[in-house]
Amino acid sequence: MEKPIIEIVDMIDTSQVYGELSHASSGGICVFVGSVREFTNNEEVVSLEFETYAKMAIKEMEKIAMEASNKWALHKIVVRHAVGVKNVQEPVVVVGASSAHRDDCFEACRFLIDTLKQKVPIWKKEVFKNKSVWVSAHP
Amino acid sequence: MEVLLFGIAKDIVGSAQMDLSELKHPPSSVGELKGFLCGSFPEFGKLTSLAVAVNSEYAQDAVALKTGDEIAIIPPVSGG
């Protein structure tokens, strides 16, 4: 497998990812894009604010990519997360993988986003009209 | 002993970092650091989880803290 593309960025350009994952031996590319949703529990979200412990986040994202490449037969992997203020409909995360057949990249893509959400030190604050909340901080 | 704070941990303490070297008994392990935080700032005890990273790796409670370590408080993560 080629060296995974692992990045924390200020802004995500979703048109980049096809070129990054495209590979002559791959018959399938699977990509997940996470974006800002307008409502949380019927409350209107103004924006999301992301912050990270970048050094550790990159290390954890590399571990996740490595684990995925051990579990599935992949050619390329992208794990990219944005930080800063993001407005409704803006992309905040993009993960993806390419493989010879679709099963590998589908399963790997799900694993990449699910594990990122559990382990990577990135924090999201939901900003509503009258308050803001750090997501998942309290039970 | 500098400790980095992120997300809600930064809001609880009111600062992005904290210097513990002036404490009479600075915490000598991850577990002691967590105990110090929950004792000094009860809001830490109300979080879903509380993790500590030493030199940018998740560290269990038994891990010793040494001078020069980069220590960070990792409140519940919520990327994606």
gemmi code that builds the backbone of each chain (N, CA, C; Angstrom):
import gemmi

chains = {
    "A": [
        ("MET", (0.831, -1.203, 0.000), (0.000, 0.000, 0.000), (0.867, 1.255, 0.000)),
        ("GLU", (0.384, 2.297, -0.652), (1.128, 3.565, -0.649), (0.980, 4.268, 0.701)),
        ("LYS", (1.875, 5.208, 0.959), (1.834, 5.943, 2.232), (0.495, 6.676, 2.340)),
        ("PRO", (-0.227, 6.474, 3.451), (-1.532, 7.132, 3.586), (-1.391, 8.663, 3.626)),
        ("ILE", (-2.427, 9.343, 3.176), (-2.463, 10.807, 3.271), (-3.226, 11.155, 4.552)),
        ("ILE", (-2.511, 11.750, 5.506), (-3.077, 12.044, 6.825), (-2.895, 13.534, 7.069)),
        ("GLU", (-3.973, 14.256, 7.266), (-3.826, 15.714, 7.409), (-4.864, 16.332, 8.333)),
        ("ILE", (-4.428, 17.390, 9.019), (-5.333, 18.321, 9.685), (-5.240, 19.610, 8.867)),
        ("VAL", (-6.370, 20.116, 8.421), (-6.345, 21.283, 7.524), (-7.338, 22.340, 8.005)),
        ("ASP", (-7.206, 23.554, 7.438), (-8.164, 24.609, 7.794), (-9.455, 24.456, 6.997)),
        ("MET", (-9.315, 23.962, 5.759), (-10.501, 23.838, 4.925), (-10.381, 22.590, 4.063)),
        ("ILE", (-11.496, 21.879, 3.870), (-11.475, 20.659, 3.075), (-12.015, 20.937, 1.686)),
        ("ASP", (-11.272, 20.473, 0.680), (-11.741, 20.544, -0.700), (-12.112, 19.116, -1.099)),
        ("THR", (-13.406, 18.833, -1.174), (-13.833, 17.448, -1.413), (-13.496, 16.977, -2.836)),
        ("SER", (-13.161, 17.886, -3.733), (-12.860, 17.463, -5.107), (-11.457, 16.847, -5.216)),
        ("GLN", (-10.642, 17.022, -4.174), (-9.274, 16.482, -4.195), (-9.227, 14.965, -4.096)),
        ("VAL", (-10.201, 14.387, -3.362), (-10.030, 13.032, -2.845), (-10.038, 11.954, -3.931)),
        ("TYR", (-10.776, 12.183, -5.017), (-10.800, 11.149, -6.059), (-9.393, 10.928, -6.634)),
        ("GLY", (-8.733, 12.035, -6.944), (-7.372, 11.945, -7.484), (-6.414, 11.311, -6.497)),
        ("GLU", (-6.618, 11.606, -5.206), (-5.716, 11.071, -4.182), (-5.883, 9.564, -3.997)),
        ("LEU", (-7.088, 9.058, -4.196), (-7.348, 7.634, -3.953), (-7.273, 6.789, -5.221)),
        ("SER", (-7.357, 7.443, -6.358), (-7.353, 6.735, -7.629), (-6.056, 5.937, -7.798)),
        ("HIS", (-6.184, 4.692, -8.253), (-5.017, 3.812, -8.369), (-5.289, 2.808, -9.489)),
        ("ALA", (-4.278, 2.534, -10.303), (-4.467, 1.659, -11.472), (-4.992, 0.273, -11.097)),
        ("SER", (-4.615, -0.239, -9.912), (-5.055, -1.580, -9.511), (-6.384, -1.578, -8.766)),
        ("SER", (-6.935, -0.386, -8.515), (-8.174, -0.298, -7.730), (-9.392, -0.290, -8.629)),
        ("GLY", (-10.331, -1.173, -8.307), (-11.606, -1.179, -9.011), (-12.680, -0.481, -8.216)),
        ("GLY", (-12.319, -0.036, -7.008), (-13.307, 0.637, -6.164), (-12.670, 1.676, -5.264)),
        ("ILE", (-13.403, 2.779, -5.081), (-12.977, 3.838, -4.158), (-14.190, 4.141, -3.293)),
        ("CYS", (-13.987, 4.167, -1.982), (-15.101, 4.501, -1.096), (-14.682, 5.689, -0.235)),
        ("VAL", (-15.551, 6.695, -0.175), (-15.234, 7.933, 0.541), (-16.382, 8.291, 1.468)),
        ("PHE", (-16.049, 8.726, 2.681), (-17.055, 9.298, 3.573), (-16.699, 10.761, 3.810)),
        ("VAL", (-17.701, 11.629, 3.666), (-17.510, 13.044, 3.983), (-18.470, 13.399, 5.107)),
        ("GLY", (-17.939, 13.940, 6.197), (-18.787, 14.428, 7.288), (-18.969, 15.919, 7.118)),
        ("SER", (-20.203, 16.404, 7.319), (-20.459, 17.831, 7.110), (-21.319, 18.391, 8.238)),
        ("VAL", (-21.437, 19.691, 8.280), (-22.162, 20.359, 9.381), (-23.664, 20.294, 9.117)),
        ("ARG", (-24.378, 19.724, 10.089), (-25.829, 19.556, 9.988), (-26.509, 20.764, 10.621)),
        ("GLU", (-27.629, 21.158, 10.020), (-28.287, 22.395, 10.462), (-28.976, 22.262, 11.824)),
        ("PHE", (-29.479, 21.054, 12.133), (-30.217, 20.898, 13.388), (-29.651, 19.782, 14.252)),
        ("THR", (-29.556, 20.012, 15.555), (-29.249, 18.969, 16.521), (-30.380, 18.971, 17.533)),
        ("ASN", (-31.053, 17.844, 17.665), (-32.208, 17.745, 18.568), (-33.172, 18.921, 18.382)),
        ("ASN", (-33.499, 19.202, 17.139), (-34.439, 20.270, 16.784), (-33.955, 21.677, 17.096)),
        ("GLU", (-32.679, 21.812, 17.459), (-32.146, 23.159, 17.705), (-31.271, 23.574, 16.541)),
        ("GLU", (-31.434, 24.809, 16.117), (-30.699, 25.274, 14.953), (-29.233, 25.545, 15.293)),
        ("VAL", (-28.352, 24.914, 14.541), (-26.911, 25.079, 14.759), (-26.410, 26.253, 13.908)),
        ("VAL", (-25.681, 27.167, 14.552), (-25.120, 28.302, 13.823), (-23.821, 27.867, 13.147)),
        ("SER", (-22.971, 27.193, 13.914), (-21.697, 26.712, 13.363), (-21.115, 25.651, 14.288)),
        ("LEU", (-20.095, 24.978, 13.806), (-19.319, 24.069, 14.650), (-17.907, 24.624, 14.740)),
        ("GLU", (-17.305, 24.470, 15.923), (-15.906, 24.898, 16.085), (-15.081, 23.686, 16.474)),
        ("PHE", (-14.065, 23.413, 15.673), (-13.216, 22.239, 15.930), (-11.853, 22.688, 16.415)),
        ("GLU", (-11.355, 22.013, 17.445), (-9.956, 22.206, 17.811), (-9.300, 20.856, 18.000)),
        ("THR", (-7.985, 20.837, 17.946), (-7.274, 19.567, 18.005), (-5.949, 19.705, 18.737)),
        ("TYR", (-5.462, 18.580, 19.190), (-4.089, 18.451, 19.677), (-3.370, 17.825, 18.478)),
        ("ALA", (-2.875, 18.690, 17.595), (-2.491, 18.255, 16.242), (-1.437, 17.142, 16.231)),
        ("LYS", (-0.420, 17.295, 17.054), (0.661, 16.316, 17.045), (0.130, 14.913, 17.336)),
        ("MET", (-0.711, 14.825, 18.361), (-1.262, 13.528, 18.747), (-2.328, 13.059, 17.743)),
        ("ALA", (-3.114, 14.000, 17.226), (-4.171, 13.639, 16.273), (-3.562, 12.981, 15.040)),
        ("ILE", (-2.470, 13.548, 14.544), (-1.818, 12.973, 13.360), (-1.322, 11.554, 13.678)),
        ("LYS", (-0.713, 11.390, 14.852), (-0.227, 10.055, 15.250), (-1.373, 9.052, 15.310)),
        ("GLU", (-2.495, 9.453, 15.927), (-3.637, 8.537, 16.061), (-4.241, 8.219, 14.697)),
        ("MET", (-4.307, 9.219, 13.818), (-4.844, 8.986, 12.475), (-3.930, 8.029, 11.697)),
        ("GLU", (-2.633, 8.169, 11.893), (-1.691, 7.245, 11.235), (-1.887, 5.817, 11.730)),
        ("LYS", (-2.118, 5.677, 13.040), (-2.343, 4.326, 13.589), (-3.601, 3.699, 12.988)),
        ("ILE", (-4.646, 4.518, 12.850), (-5.913, 4.009, 12.311), (-5.725, 3.569, 10.852)),
        ("ALA", (-4.996, 4.384, 10.086), (-4.740, 4.034, 8.682), (-3.927, 2.742, 8.600)),
        ("MET", (-2.961, 2.614, 9.492), (-2.111, 1.416, 9.507), (-2.950, 0.180, 9.849)),
        ("GLU", (-3.822, 0.338, 10.847), (-4.683, -0.774, 11.249), (-5.591, -1.180, 10.080)),
        ("ALA", (-6.141, -0.195, 9.384), (-7.011, -0.497, 8.243), (-6.235, -1.241, 7.156)),
        ("SER", (-4.997, -0.809, 6.933), (-4.226, -1.450, 5.858), (-3.826, -2.875, 6.238)),
        ("ASN", (-3.780, -3.159, 7.544), (-3.520, -4.540, 7.973), (-4.761, -5.422, 7.866)),
        ("LYS", (-5.929, -4.814, 8.044), (-7.172, -5.601, 8.035), (-7.698, -5.864, 6.626)),
        ("TRP", (-7.505, -4.894, 5.717), (-8.071, -5.019, 4.379), (-7.005, -4.795, 3.319)),
        ("ALA", (-7.263, -5.316, 2.116), (-6.307, -5.153, 1.008), (-6.568, -3.817, 0.319)),
        ("LEU", (-5.844, -2.787, 0.753), (-6.092, -1.427, 0.256), (-4.893, -0.924, -0.538)),
        ("HIS", (-5.172, -0.028, -1.483), (-4.075, 0.591, -2.236), (-3.730, 1.966, -1.693)),
        ("LYS", (-4.760, 2.744, -1.364), (-4.513, 4.099, -0.866), (-5.520, 4.426, 0.235)),
        ("ILE", (-5.108, 5.327, 1.141), (-5.985, 5.765, 2.237), (-5.843, 7.282, 2.389)),
        ("VAL", (-6.961, 7.941, 2.615), (-6.951, 9.370, 2.974), (-7.698, 9.538, 4.292)),
        ("VAL", (-7.102, 10.253, 5.240), (-7.785, 10.636, 6.482), (-7.481, 12.117, 6.690)),
        ("ARG", (-8.488, 12.952, 6.551), (-8.250, 14.404, 6.612), (-9.356, 15.048, 7.445)),
        ("HIS", (-8.971, 15.850, 8.412), (-9.963, 16.529, 9.259), (-9.711, 18.022, 9.259)),
        ("ALA", (-10.780, 18.779, 9.271), (-10.650, 20.241, 9.301), (-10.747, 20.750, 10.735)),
        ("VAL", (-10.153, 21.901, 10.995), (-10.300, 22.575, 12.291), (-10.738, 24.023, 12.046)),
        ("GLY", (-11.189, 24.670, 13.121), (-11.659, 26.044, 13.018), (-13.179, 26.084, 12.959)),
        ("VAL", (-13.709, 27.231, 12.553), (-15.167, 27.425, 12.525), (-15.716, 26.918, 11.192)),
        ("LYS", (-16.744, 26.052, 11.279), (-17.357, 25.507, 10.066), (-18.855, 25.788, 10.091)),
        ("ASN", (-19.362, 26.247, 8.965), (-20.775, 26.591, 8.870), (-21.595, 25.448, 8.266)),
        ("VAL", (-22.907, 25.585, 8.368), (-23.826, 24.546, 7.886), (-23.487, 24.167, 6.436)),
        ("GLN", (-23.448, 22.853, 6.215), (-23.161, 22.232, 4.908), (-21.678, 22.162, 4.561)),
        ("GLU", (-20.826, 22.791, 5.345), (-19.390, 22.703, 5.031), (-18.853, 21.326, 5.409)),
        ("PRO", (-17.918, 20.779, 4.619), (-17.293, 19.502, 4.983), (-16.324, 19.695, 6.142)),
        ("VAL", (-16.296, 18.722, 7.063), (-15.378, 18.821, 8.210), (-14.398, 17.650, 8.266)),
        ("VAL", (-14.773, 16.547, 7.641), (-13.882, 15.388, 7.649), (-14.075, 14.616, 6.349)),
        ("VAL", (-12.982, 14.079, 5.829), (-13.084, 13.189, 4.679), (-12.138, 12.014, 4.906)),
        ("VAL", (-12.682, 10.809, 4.780), (-11.863, 9.597, 4.880), (-12.220, 8.715, 3.688)),
        ("GLY", (-11.257, 7.934, 3.240), (-11.566, 7.061, 2.120), (-10.438, 6.084, 1.868)),
        ("ALA", (-10.760, 5.086, 1.040), (-9.777, 4.064, 0.704), (-10.088, 3.530, -0.685)),
        ("SER", (-9.053, 2.995, -1.333), (-9.270, 2.338, -2.618), (-8.733, 0.918, -2.546)),
        ("SER", (-9.386, 0.032, -3.296), (-9.023, -1.388, -3.261), (-9.426, -2.045, -4.579)),
        ("ALA", (-8.922, -3.264, -4.795), (-9.216, -3.970, -6.044), (-10.723, -4.213, -6.192)),
        ("HIS", (-11.359, -4.631, -5.076), (-12.794, -4.914, -5.095), (-13.487, -4.113, -4.006)),
        ("ARG", (-14.776, -3.876, -4.144), (-15.443, -2.890, -3.309), (-15.566, -3.247, -1.827)),
        ("ASP", (-15.658, -4.546, -1.511), (-15.852, -4.907, -0.098), (-14.769, -4.307, 0.803)),
        ("ASP", (-13.525, -4.395, 0.366), (-12.424, -3.915, 1.200), (-12.527, -2.410, 1.465)),
        ("CYS", (-12.771, -1.634, 0.420), (-12.783, -0.179, 0.646), (-14.039, 0.258, 1.399)),
        ("PHE", (-15.180, -0.430, 1.177), (-16.393, -0.094, 1.941), (-16.152, -0.322, 3.433)),
        ("GLU", (-15.658, -1.494, 3.772), (-15.458, -1.821, 5.189), (-14.383, -0.940, 5.813)),
        ("ALA", (-13.319, -0.688, 5.070), (-12.231, 0.138, 5.599), (-12.714, 1.565, 5.853)),
        ("CYS", (-13.525, 2.087, 4.965), (-14.001, 3.465, 5.078), (-14.827, 3.641, 6.357)),
        ("ARG", (-15.698, 2.681, 6.613), (-16.522, 2.701, 7.829), (-15.626, 2.636, 9.075)),
        ("PHE", (-14.635, 1.764, 9.031), (-13.702, 1.631, 10.150), (-12.937, 2.932, 10.371)),
        ("LEU", (-12.495, 3.567, 9.291), (-11.703, 4.799, 9.416), (-12.498, 5.880, 10.139)),
        ("ILE", (-13.742, 6.108, 9.740), (-14.503, 7.198, 10.371), (-14.933, 6.810, 11.786)),
        ("ASP", (-15.365, 5.559, 11.973), (-15.818, 5.151, 13.317), (-14.671, 5.230, 14.326)),
        ("THR", (-13.490, 4.797, 13.935), (-12.356, 4.786, 14.863), (-11.834, 6.205, 15.080)),
        ("LEU", (-11.847, 7.003, 14.036), (-11.453, 8.414, 14.196), (-12.313, 9.072, 15.269)),
        ("LYS", (-13.614, 8.836, 15.193), (-14.526, 9.484, 16.154), (-14.276, 9.026, 17.592)),
        ("GLN", (-13.781, 7.788, 17.750), (-13.538, 7.274, 19.102), (-12.199, 7.710, 19.682)),
        ("LYS", (-11.185, 7.852, 18.839), (-9.814, 7.951, 19.368), (-9.058, 9.238, 19.084)),
        ("VAL", (-9.370, 9.914, 17.999), (-8.501, 11.032, 17.601), (-8.834, 12.281, 18.425)),
        ("PRO", (-7.810, 12.901, 19.030), (-8.060, 14.067, 19.876), (-8.442, 15.317, 19.071)),
        ("ILE", (-9.721, 15.348, 18.729), (-10.335, 16.494, 18.058), (-11.614, 16.776, 18.835)),
        ("TRP", (-11.902, 18.048, 19.068), (-13.082, 18.411, 19.867), (-13.963, 19.356, 19.070)),
        ("LYS", (-15.264, 19.113, 19.221), (-16.255, 19.851, 18.428), (-17.184, 20.594, 19.377)),
        ("LYS", (-17.308, 21.885, 19.150), (-18.260, 22.684, 19.932), (-19.404, 23.074, 19.015)),
        ("GLU", (-20.633, 22.754, 19.447), (-21.799, 23.172, 18.679), (-22.210, 24.549, 19.172)),
        ("VAL", (-22.286, 25.486, 18.233), (-22.686, 26.846, 18.587), (-24.129, 27.047, 18.140)),
        ("PHE", (-25.009, 27.279, 19.133), (-26.416, 27.565, 18.855), (-26.611, 29.079, 19.008)),
        ("LYS", (-27.843, 29.532, 18.800), (-28.077, 30.987, 18.892), (-27.750, 31.530, 20.280)),
        ("ASN", (-28.147, 30.763, 21.335), (-28.014, 31.314, 22.693), (-27.025, 30.574, 23.584)),
        ("LYS", (-26.364, 29.563, 23.039), (-25.431, 28.810, 23.881), (-24.452, 28.036, 22.991)),
        ("SER", (-23.435, 27.469, 23.614), (-22.564, 26.565, 22.875), (-22.240, 25.377, 23.770)),
        ("VAL", (-22.039, 24.210, 23.129), (-21.889, 22.953, 23.866), (-20.744, 22.132, 23.281)),
        ("TRP", (-19.836, 21.670, 24.146), (-18.803, 20.724, 23.695), (-19.474, 19.361, 23.528)),
        ("VAL", (-19.452, 18.832, 22.322), (-20.180, 17.602, 22.007), (-19.572, 16.416, 22.767)),
        ("SER", (-20.440, 15.579, 23.334), (-20.075, 14.342, 24.045), (-19.365, 14.559, 25.382)),
        ("ALA", (-19.179, 15.809, 25.800), (-18.416, 16.056, 27.035), (-19.117, 15.466, 28.259)),
        ("HIS", (-20.448, 15.574, 28.290), (-21.195, 15.096, 29.454), (-22.104, 13.928, 29.078)),
        ("PRO", (-22.340, 13.012, 30.035), (-23.195, 11.857, 29.741), (-24.634, 12.304, 29.426)),
    ],
    "B": [
        ("MET", (6.273, 21.500, 35.514), (5.457, 20.497, 34.807), (4.278, 21.185, 34.123)),
        ("GLU", (4.409, 21.302, 32.788), (3.374, 21.970, 32.003), (2.332, 20.947, 31.543)),
        ("VAL", (1.077, 21.327, 31.650), (0.004, 20.443, 31.193), (-0.829, 21.195, 30.154)),
        ("LEU", (-1.019, 20.578, 28.984), (-1.820, 21.195, 27.920), (-3.288, 20.839, 28.098)),
        ("LEU", (-4.150, 21.799, 27.806), (-5.595, 21.590, 28.001), (-6.337, 21.880, 26.703)),
        ("PHE", (-7.305, 21.046, 26.396), (-8.063, 21.209, 25.163), (-9.565, 21.121, 25.434)),
        ("GLY", (-10.340, 21.638, 24.476), (-11.796, 21.499, 24.523), (-12.366, 21.971, 25.836)),
        ("ILE", (-13.246, 21.162, 26.399), (-13.924, 21.584, 27.626), (-12.943, 21.678, 28.798)),
        ("ALA", (-11.824, 20.945, 28.733), (-10.833, 21.014, 29.821), (-10.257, 22.430, 29.918)),
        ("LYS", (-10.077, 23.038, 28.768), (-9.555, 24.407, 28.715), (-10.572, 25.383, 29.336)),
        ("ASP", (-11.855, 25.140, 29.049), (-12.900, 25.996, 29.631), (-12.990, 25.816, 31.144)),
        ("ILE", (-12.854, 24.574, 31.609), (-12.973, 24.301, 33.044), (-11.861, 25.010, 33.808)),
        ("VAL", (-10.641, 24.915, 33.306), (-9.498, 25.519, 34.006), (-9.375, 27.011, 33.687)),
        ("GLY", (-9.873, 27.407, 32.523), (-9.809, 28.808, 32.132), (-8.474, 29.174, 31.509)),
        ("SER", (-7.788, 28.169, 30.979), (-6.477, 28.420, 30.390), (-6.104, 27.247, 29.484)),
        ("ALA", (-5.268, 27.493, 28.481), (-4.858, 26.432, 27.552), (-3.704, 25.618, 28.111)),
        ("GLN", (-3.064, 26.128, 29.154), (-2.081, 25.298, 29.841), (-1.932, 25.664, 31.304)),
        ("MET", (-1.329, 24.746, 32.025), (-1.302, 24.865, 33.476), (0.086, 24.394, 33.913)),
        ("ASP", (0.686, 25.121, 34.855), (2.014, 24.728, 35.341), (1.883, 24.122, 36.731)),
        ("LEU", (2.225, 22.842, 36.847), (2.045, 22.154, 38.134), (3.352, 22.049, 38.922)),
        ("SER", (4.436, 22.609, 38.384), (5.715, 22.410, 39.084), (5.795, 23.178, 40.398)),
        ("GLU", (4.895, 24.163, 40.566), (4.956, 24.916, 41.822), (4.143, 24.277, 42.941)),
        ("LEU", (3.446, 23.195, 42.591), (2.701, 22.496, 43.652), (3.690, 21.879, 44.633)),
        ("LYS", (3.249, 21.772, 45.897), (4.111, 21.168, 46.914), (4.429, 19.716, 46.533)),
        ("HIS", (3.374, 18.993, 46.096), (3.566, 17.604, 45.669), (3.009, 17.441, 44.262)),
        ("PRO", (3.801, 17.755, 43.260), (3.297, 17.593, 41.888), (2.935, 16.123, 41.638)),
        ("PRO", (1.872, 15.869, 40.864), (1.463, 14.481, 40.623), (2.595, 13.681, 39.973)),
        ("SER", (2.787, 12.443, 40.460), (3.896, 11.642, 39.940), (3.417, 10.593, 38.949)),
        ("SER", (2.103, 10.488, 38.770), (1.576, 9.524, 37.797), (0.325, 10.099, 37.151)),
        ("VAL", (-0.101, 9.443, 36.072), (-1.316, 9.864, 35.373), (-2.516, 9.821, 36.329)),
        ("GLY", (-2.593, 8.755, 37.132), (-3.705, 8.612, 38.075), (-3.731, 9.754, 39.087)),
        ("GLU", (-2.552, 10.126, 39.590), (-2.482, 11.232, 40.556), (-2.874, 12.556, 39.910)),
        ("LEU", (-2.485, 12.716, 38.654), (-2.852, 13.949, 37.941), (-4.375, 14.038, 37.806)),
        ("LYS", (-5.005, 12.913, 37.453), (-6.471, 12.915, 37.325), (-7.111, 13.242, 38.677)),
        ("GLY", (-6.549, 12.653, 39.752), (-7.067, 12.915, 41.088), (-6.933, 14.382, 41.458)),
        ("PHE", (-5.794, 14.965, 41.117), (-5.568, 16.392, 41.385), (-6.597, 17.242, 40.638)),
        ("LEU", (-6.808, 16.913, 39.353), (-7.740, 17.709, 38.534), (-9.160, 17.640, 39.093)),
        ("CYS", (-9.598, 16.401, 39.411), (-10.979, 16.242, 39.891), (-11.146, 16.893, 41.267)),
        ("GLY", (-10.066, 16.890, 42.067), (-10.128, 17.523, 43.378), (-10.161, 19.047, 43.273)),
        ("SER", (-9.367, 19.595, 42.361), (-9.263, 21.055, 42.247), (-10.387, 21.653, 41.416)),
        ("PHE", (-10.873, 20.891, 40.440), (-11.929, 21.373, 39.544), (-12.989, 20.278, 39.446)),
        ("PRO", (-13.998, 20.327, 40.333), (-14.983, 19.237, 40.374), (-15.679, 18.983, 39.032)),
        ("GLU", (-15.686, 19.975, 38.144), (-16.318, 19.789, 36.827), (-15.682, 18.616, 36.055)),
        ("PHE", (-14.413, 18.338, 36.313), (-13.764, 17.214, 35.624), (-14.447, 15.892, 35.958)),
        ("GLY", (-14.935, 15.791, 37.188), (-15.595, 14.560, 37.614), (-16.925, 14.320, 36.924)),
        ("LYS", (-17.466, 15.353, 36.303), (-18.783, 15.227, 35.657), (-18.676, 14.854, 34.181)),
        ("LEU", (-17.451, 14.782, 33.661), (-17.287, 14.484, 32.227), (-17.554, 13.006, 31.932)),
        ("THR", (-17.913, 12.728, 30.688), (-18.155, 11.354, 30.241), (-16.918, 10.485, 30.430)),
        ("SER", (-15.753, 11.076, 30.199), (-14.490, 10.346, 30.371), (-13.381, 11.374, 30.529)),
        ("LEU", (-12.258, 10.923, 31.039), (-11.116, 11.829, 31.173), (-9.853, 11.017, 30.905)),
        ("ALA", (-9.147, 11.396, 29.851), (-7.907, 10.684, 29.511), (-6.736, 11.653, 29.587)),
        ("VAL", (-5.558, 11.068, 29.696), (-4.330, 11.860, 29.731), (-3.393, 11.300, 28.668)),
        ("ALA", (-2.724, 12.199, 27.974), (-1.699, 11.769, 27.014), (-0.335, 12.190, 27.541)),
        ("VAL", (0.625, 11.286, 27.467), (2.002, 11.596, 27.829), (2.829, 11.442, 26.557)),
        ("ASN", (3.515, 12.529, 26.196), (4.292, 12.559, 24.949), (3.431, 12.133, 23.760)),
        ("SER", (2.251, 12.685, 23.695), (1.256, 12.514, 22.637), (0.810, 11.072, 22.387)),
        ("GLU", (0.810, 10.260, 23.480), (0.222, 8.915, 23.429), (-0.715, 8.772, 24.628)),
        ("TYR", (-1.868, 8.119, 24.407), (-2.763, 7.845, 25.544), (-1.990, 7.090, 26.612)),
        ("ALA", (-2.174, 7.467, 27.886), (-1.419, 6.844, 28.970), (-2.363, 6.355, 30.070)),
        ("GLN", (-2.131, 5.125, 30.527), (-2.925, 4.542, 31.614), (-2.551, 5.223, 32.944)),
        ("ASP", (-3.408, 5.006, 33.962), (-3.221, 5.683, 35.249), (-1.860, 5.398, 35.893)),
        ("ALA", (-1.311, 4.213, 35.661), (-0.058, 3.826, 36.331), (1.179, 4.491, 35.715)),
        ("VAL", (1.028, 5.113, 34.566), (2.211, 5.694, 33.893), (2.782, 6.839, 34.730)),
        ("ALA", (4.104, 6.809, 34.937), (4.784, 7.836, 35.737), (4.980, 9.104, 34.903)),
        ("LEU", (4.912, 10.251, 35.596), (5.150, 11.533, 34.926), (6.553, 12.005, 35.263)),
        ("LYS", (7.317, 12.318, 34.216), (8.703, 12.736, 34.440), (8.890, 14.172, 33.954)),
        ("THR", (9.883, 14.840, 34.529), (10.196, 16.199, 34.083), (10.492, 16.161, 32.591)),
        ("GLY", (9.939, 17.114, 31.883), (10.198, 17.154, 30.440), (9.162, 16.418, 29.607)),
        ("ASP", (8.314, 15.610, 30.255), (7.234, 14.958, 29.504), (6.266, 16.012, 28.981)),
        ("GLU", (5.712, 15.766, 27.789), (4.620, 16.614, 27.315), (3.313, 15.963, 27.752)),
        ("ILE", (2.607, 16.644, 28.640), (1.400, 16.066, 29.242), (0.186, 16.831, 28.724)),
        ("ALA", (-0.855, 16.094, 28.354), (-2.064, 16.754, 27.861), (-3.298, 16.094, 28.445)),
        ("ILE", (-4.288, 16.927, 28.764), (-5.565, 16.420, 29.265), (-6.479, 16.241, 28.060)),
        ("ILE", (-7.042, 15.029, 27.945), (-7.882, 14.697, 26.786), (-9.310, 14.447, 27.271)),
        ("PRO", (-10.159, 15.474, 27.237), (-11.574, 15.254, 27.572), (-12.217, 14.431, 26.445)),
        ("PRO", (-13.500, 14.033, 26.599), (-14.136, 13.184, 25.569), (-13.964, 13.782, 24.166)),
        ("VAL", (-13.448, 12.966, 23.254), (-13.204, 13.481, 21.893), (-14.500, 13.469, 21.089)),
        ("SER", (-14.574, 14.339, 20.098), (-15.822, 14.455, 19.325), (-15.552, 14.918, 17.908)),
        ("GLY", (-14.515, 14.336, 17.294), (-14.236, 14.683, 15.908), (-15.253, 14.057, 14.967)),
        ("GLY", (-15.136, 14.404, 13.699), (-16.017, 13.837, 12.688), (-17.281, 14.622, 12.514)),
    ],
}
model = gemmi.Model(1)
for chain_id, residues in chains.items():
    chain = gemmi.Chain(chain_id)
    for i, (resn, *xyz) in enumerate(residues, 1):
        res = gemmi.Residue()
        res.name, res.seqid = resn, gemmi.SeqId(i, " ")
        for name, pos in zip(("N", "CA", "C"), xyz):
            atom = gemmi.Atom()
            atom.name, atom.element = name, gemmi.Element(name[0])
            atom.pos, atom.b_iso = gemmi.Position(*pos), 0.0
            res.add_atom(atom)
        chain.add_residue(res)
    model.add_chain(chain)
structure = gemmi.Structure()
structure.add_model(model)
structure.setup_entities()
